[in-house]
Amino acid sequence: QVQLVESGGGLVQAGGSLRLSCAASERTFSSYIMAWFRQAPGKEREFVATISPNWSRRGTYYADSVKGRFTISRDNAKNTVYLQMNSLKPEDTAVYNCAAVPYSITKYVYTSVSDYSYWGQGTQVTVSS
């Protein structure tokens, strides 16, 4: 099955930046909708950002909590999706997971855990105050 491996997590100070990477084994990566979710201790996994294939008009979509601070992007040649996180806050502390699903037009944006078929194991992001 599709394998996703996240990296780039770590400990940063509030206001700092971090860039997460998600490498996919899938050869048809360019045709997948990709996303980032996160889960803080004691909380449910929540949507962070998603990005559609380059040929799709859907583009990118972000959770309100990260708009203006996070940027999702993809490099199809490297089968990798990124999450650039700026102006980090302590509340951003969580395990971040990469997710993927084959492109479809069943709805405009995919923001639910159930929308995705494949998941990485996660990378820890800790923001100190």
Solvent accessible surface area in square Angstrom, and as a share of the most:
residue,aa,sasa,rsa
1,Q,202,0.90
2,V,14,0.08
3,Q,115,0.51
4,L,7,0.03
5,V,82,0.47
6,E,17,0.08
7,S,59,0.38
8,G,37,0.36
9,G,30,0.29
10,G,30,0.29
11,L,127,0.63
12,V,24,0.14
13,Q,136,0.61
14,A,48,0.37
15,G,56,0.54
16,G,24,0.23
17,S,60,0.39
18,L,31,0.16
19,R,129,0.47
20,L,0,0.00
21,S,28,0.18
22,C,0,0.00
23,A,51,0.39
24,A,12,0.09
25,S,72,0.46
26,E,35,0.16
27,R,220,0.80
28,T,62,0.36
29,F,1,0.01
30,S,47,0.30
31,S,46,0.30
32,Y,21,0.08
33,I,3,0.02
34,M,1,0.00
35,A,0,0.00
36,W,0,0.00
37,F,1,0.00
38,R,13,0.05
39,Q,68,0.30
40,A,23,0.18
41,P,118,0.74
42,G,91,0.88
43,K,138,0.58
44,E,149,0.67
45,R,79,0.29
46,E,80,0.36
47,F,25,0.10
48,V,0,0.00
49,A,0,0.00
50,T,6,0.03
51,I,17,0.09
52,S,8,0.05
53,P,2,0.01
54,N,108,0.56
55,W,155,0.54
56,S,16,0.11
57,R,235,0.86
58,R,24,0.09
59,G,33,0.32
60,T,62,0.36
61,Y,92,0.35
62,Y,37,0.14
63,A,19,0.15
64,D,118,0.61
65,S,62,0.40
66,V,0,0.00
67,K,107,0.45
68,G,87,0.83
69,R,28,0.10
70,F,6,0.02
71,T,71,0.41
72,I,5,0.02
73,S,44,0.28
74,R,29,0.10
75,D,45,0.23
76,N,39,0.20
77,A,101,0.78
78,K,134,0.57
79,N,38,0.19
80,T,12,0.07
81,V,0,0.00
82,Y,28,0.11
83,L,0,0.00
84,Q,57,0.25
85,M,0,0.00
86,N,59,0.30
87,S,58,0.38
88,L,2,0.01
89,K,84,0.36
90,P,57,0.36
91,E,119,0.53
92,D,0,0.00
93,T,33,0.19
94,A,1,0.01
95,V,55,0.32
96,Y,0,0.00
97,N,9,0.05
98,C,0,0.00
99,A,0,0.00
100,A,1,0.01
101,V,16,0.09
102,P,64,0.40
103,Y,58,0.22
104,S,36,0.24
105,I,139,0.71
106,T,116,0.67
107,K,89,0.38
108,Y,142,0.54
109,V,40,0.23
110,Y,12,0.05
111,T,44,0.26
112,S,48,0.31
113,V,63,0.36
114,S,104,0.67
115,D,26,0.14
116,Y,14,0.05
117,S,64,0.41
118,Y,54,0.21
119,W,64,0.22
120,G,5,0.05
121,Q,168,0.74
122,G,24,0.23
123,T,18,0.10
124,Q,85,0.38
125,V,0,0.00
126,T,47,0.27
127,V,8,0.04
128,S,48,0.31
129,S,133,0.86
